């Protein structure tokens, strides 16, 4: 029997960055994209990350199950 994505659990660990698209900032980074992709396929994905205190894409992270730390200068 082949498991479905709904049976899978995935953990992504890494920094979330700002990606610039013209004049727009979006959340980015490989850990963010991995967690989003796994979630889109139906897996239970968790993201563990740190972002800078100037991070401007909180709304995009709110869609994910995550543990987040904010780095201060």
N, C-alpha and C positions, 0 to 999 in steps of 0.2 A: 504494500500500500504506500503510495506516495503522499507525504504530508502536504497539506495546503498551507499557504502563507499565513492563514489565521492561526495555525498551530505553532508558528515560529516566533521566537523571541530574539531580538537583536539589540546589541549595545554599541553605540558609537561614542567614542571619546576623542575630543579635540576642540580646538579653538573655533569659534564662529567669527567670521569676518564681515566686513562691509564689502559688497561687490557693487561696483558702479556701472549703471546702465544709463548712458547719456547723463542727465542731471539727477537721476534717481538712485538712491542707495537701497540695496536689498541685502538680506542676510545671505551669507555664503560660507564657503569652506567645505572641505570634503566630509567632515563629520556631520555637518548640517544636512548636506545633500543626501548622504547615506540614510540618515534617520528619516528624512522626508520621503525618500524612495521606498524604504521598507514599509513605512506607514501607508503609503499610497497603494501598495500591493496587499495590505491587510495584516501585515505582521505587527506584533506588539514591539514597538521600538522605543528605546530610551536613549536620550542624549545627555552626556555629561560634558559640560563645557565651562569655559571662562570667557568673559567678554570684557572689553574696556568700559570704564565708567562713562564714556561718551557714546556707547552703543545706541544706535537710533532705530533699531528694527525689532523692538520688543514684541510688537503685534505678530510678527512671523514666528517667533519662538513660542508664543502662547498656544499654538496648535499642537505642540509636541509635549510628550512626557519627558521632563528634563530635570536635571540637577544642575544648577547654574551658580557660578561664583563670579563676582564682579571684581576685576583687577583695578587697583587704584595706583596712581603714579606716586 
